[in-house]
Amino acid sequence: MHTMTEMTETQAVRAASRGDPDAVAHLYELYHTGIFRFLYYRTGSIQSAEDLTSEVFLRMVRSLSGFQPGRGTFAAWLYQIARRVLYDWYRSNAAHPLVELAETHPDPAPKPDETAERRLEHAVLAQAMRSLPAEQQEVLILRFINGLSLGMTAEAIHRSIDAVKGLQSRGLQKLREVLTERGVL
């Protein structure tokens, strides 16, 4: 048997679907930071993002048997789960306004040498991102914060590559406008 570091994603998915807790942990390690960042930039709340990330991985474990490798990538499938979890969270919290991100919140993945100025930049960016339409937010987060390709982003949000390019272009333009209005650019 392979160790988890030698195991491919496909092998880990197969093992996890058979109930292997080490394989589930391996998949969590591979994807939790990206899923957390996606949810953090959408919610503006570290606590909500942590809670929602946990829910994503619980749903992943429950529905692994339904993942079909021939129909797309595991990462895109996982981001689809994250989107559904986020939409469920929005629906359940519709009566409550979103908590604004305070300037003192740390970056979702802080580095020991990161300065307060860097954390403030992330907070300002997160606030500006939340002023965009949801699909533009998702595209910009997946593409530029999590580094997904155009194809994987398109798969994750069930849109064509051309649609993702358009959302990305309009989102970047709107983000530039918002940051300029706020005196950041």
TAPEHU-V496609 format. One record per pair of residues at least 4 apart in sequence whose C-alpha atoms are under 6 Angstrom apart, sorted by the first residue. I is the first residue (numbers start at 1). J is the second residue. D is the distance in whole Angstrom. If there is no record, write none. Layout:
i-><I I>
j-><J J>
d-><D D>
This chain:
i-><2 2 7 12 12 15 15 16 16 16 17 17 28 32 34 36 36 36 39 39 40 40 40 40 41 44 48 49 56 60 76 76 76 79 80 90 103 103 106 107 122 125 132 136 136 138 139 140 141 142 142 143 143 154 154 154 154 154 164 167 171 179 179 180 180>
j-><6 7 11 16 23 20 23 20 23 24 64 65 32 36 146 40 49 53 43 49 44 45 46 49 126 101 52 53 82 64 152 155 156 156 156 94 120 123 119 119 126 129 137 167 171 142 143 144 145 146 148 147 148 158 159 160 161 164 168 171 175 184 185 184 185>
d-><6 6 6 6 5 5 6 5 5 5 5 6 5 6 6 6 6 6 6 5 5 6 6 5 5 5 6 6 6 6 6 6 4 6 5 6 6 6 6 5 6 6 6 5 5 6 6 6 5 5 6 5 5 6 5 6 5 6 6 6 6 5 6 6 5>
